[in-house]
Amino acid sequence: MTDWRQLGGAGVRRVRELAGFRPSLSVIVPVYNVAEYVEKSLRSILSQPRREISKLEVIVVDDGSTDGSAEILRRIAAEEASVTLITQPNSGVSRARHTGIDVATGELLTFVDPDDILPPDAWSAMVRSLRRTGSDFAVGAAERVAVEGGVERRSMTPLMRRNHAEERLRCRIEDAPLMLADIFVWNKIFRRSFWTENAITFPERTRYQDQVALTQVFLAADSFDVMTDIVYDWQVRSDRSSATQKRAQIANLVERINTKRQTIDLVRATGSVSLMETLLVEVLPIDMWEHFRAAVHPDTEDPERYWDLLRAAVLEFWYDAGVPFEDTTVPRAQRLMAWLVAQDRAEDLAALVALIDRHGARKAFGQHPWRDDPALPLDLRDIERSVGVPY
């Protein structure tokens, strides 16, 4: 006879799920001034199939909206028994998410941003996988959805495509270190006990809160399930007041640097050389090109300070750590940008950005004027070796 006391929490969960137990699911939706989008987002949540779960709990946290979002939320909460509405003074998305987590009761936990949309069956595969494997969380693929000229265009980032090319069950981060690049909270379903027992925390008052929290998640997990299913539609809007449209602000750069520094500290604390190498070579460099461009943009705030902050970060995170940026896996034009930053050559970086804008990255790299500079790493000046290599 089985001694249930010896199974532990994970063992009991596994037995219950194999026996057909269906878990309940809490969905956290932080809302601030998205009146144009929030009802469509919530309807996509409420219309999800529920065959894999016993109960749906949608916790909507109105973070001090002033644009009419609150009225929409009150109406939907009055109509839908599964929706719980919490209101609080504006405190930022991290605090709003924490508020929702604190009152959640579901065995499982997931998140949706209120201006995004869930595809028709976002959760079933992930919940089914968690019931089968007993893993701490499941993660699915996401697509970027943009409307251009009235035409919907879908795309998936190269790293997202690589990470979700095949199903991997009961995976550990040491087995799939590139998953550290999957820094989004909304394409995953977690066991709430895993989240709370590991004190996963979103840093407050920053535009890049997900990376630190998700790094904690991957490092803490005993196992996770990687799905091939597309579970989230990330809406990209031209009018979106998002971090990607504010790179030239000092505060944005400082927040980006602090987030990367916290992420490095978390991974370094594991003592894993392979995880740290993947982080520095393949994950952290991905978005740096945006700040390289911003550093020489005419509208950049306090350009001298911006340049000094950016250069110090590039030196600290890569060169001082023994991983020159030119050894990373981002396209060559981006590596050349970083090298110019490290060499304190702002005027040359501006010239390179102008070349890229005029001719495209491939042609700009092929004709850049520094290829005979003896200080330039060979890989960034040997044009013959550039054929067939991303730029």
Number of C-alpha atoms within 10 A of each C-alpha: 3 6 6 11 9 9 13 9 11 13 14 15 20 18 16 14 18 14 10 11 15 19 20 18 27 25 23 27 27 24 27 24 18 18 20 14 14 23 18 16 18 23 13 17 22 17 12 16 13 16 12 19 19 12 16 20 19 27 24 25 26 24 24 18 19 14 12 13 21 23 13 13 24 15 11 18 17 12 10 11 11 16 20 20 18 17 16 13 10 15 13 17 24 19 20 26 21 18 20 23 21 9 13 20 14 22 18 24 23 22 22 24 20 22 23 21 23 26 17 13 17 22 28 17 19 25 24 16 19 26 22 15 19 24 24 24 29 28 25 25 22 27 20 15 19 18 13 10 6 7 8 9 12 15 13 15 11 8 16 17 15 12 22 19 14 12 13 17 18 18 17 19 19 13 10 14 20 18 24 24 19 22 19 16 19 23 24 27 24 25 21 21 15 21 20 12 9 13 13 17 19 20 18 15 13 19 18 22 21 20 22 23 19 22 22 21 25 21 18 18 18 16 19 25 23 25 22 18 20 20 25 24 21 22 17 17 13 11 7 12 9 12 14 13 13 16 20 25 19 20 15 19 20 16 16 22 19 16 20 21 16 15 20 18 13 16 19 14 9 11 10 11 11 10 21 20 15 19 23 23 20 19 22 20 21 17 13 18 17 15 22 24 19 23 31 22 14 10 11 18 16 12 18 13 12 21 21 13 16 23 21 14 21 20 20 13 20 20 15 12 10 12 15 20 23 24 16 22 17 21 16 22 25 26 23 24 24 25 23 21 23 20 14 14 12 19 12 18 21 20 14 24 23 15 17 17 11 11 13 14 19 17 14 19 24 18 14 19 13 16 18 11 10 9 9 17 15 14 16 20 22 14 14 9 11 16 11 7 9 12 19
